[in-house]
């Protein structure tokens, strides 16, 4: 049986599951996708959440459909669909209990996934991704399913699609997929911002809108989470546009994290341009921030990829959370 490569980047997904909650039940606004069953209930995994588990299963183990048990309960709110989760996992064969693959456990970059994305570990209709709907921070889950249902056809090579695979998943942290704060009144002089259902922003300039010569910052949504301070690590989704030098229409975004994965960075001038630092310090998690940043607080006298030197920039930033 071909092994899943170890994944050493950070993991994110969706919301919380209460122990023994039946499939289809609502938990904190989420609908639990799978119920515990005879197979998932036999999985034992010892060791602290976030450390490599010692997994014990009876073999051969055959799962009747996807089954999901909570081995260690989590805390706080369940994360809604479209959120990102930081995860560690171990996958073993239901046939003989041998290791198939696992994350690196304890690294600075645990796996970061979203149920909207798939692709990195599994296809979008994967039972693995579905099982992460309604999880809570600190949970350890046992998912029993088939190779094909969780990894896609041929996920472990020929002849193993119908084999049972056991996933032990630790949810380290979670981040909402987009800003969740209430709407705020936006002062005059800012571009109009609209968002798609998944949170992806678009902006437009008003007719004859003048380019400001100083930093301007506002919230379109104001969150109720912790206040972000200078030097903190933050997890954000962002898009940046270059203000048109000729006063014309905005072009396509110069850079965005949407459609990829959220960005994690330290909020200081060693890691970010000064305008972004100033825009985010003092804001709360859950906010959507619009910042118009003049060249001297952005990339003055130097280009950065698709961003020309001496450009005024417009950032739309969703503050999703802070790593522990």
Helices and strands as residue ranges (DSSP letters): E 26-27, E 30-31, G 40-42, E 44-46, E 54-56, E 67-72, E 84-93, E 99-102, E 111-114, H 127-130, E 140-146, H 147-151, E 164-175, E 182-183, E 192-195, E 201-204, E 216-222, E 233-242, E 255-256, E 263-266, H 274-280, E 288-293, G 295-297, E 313-321
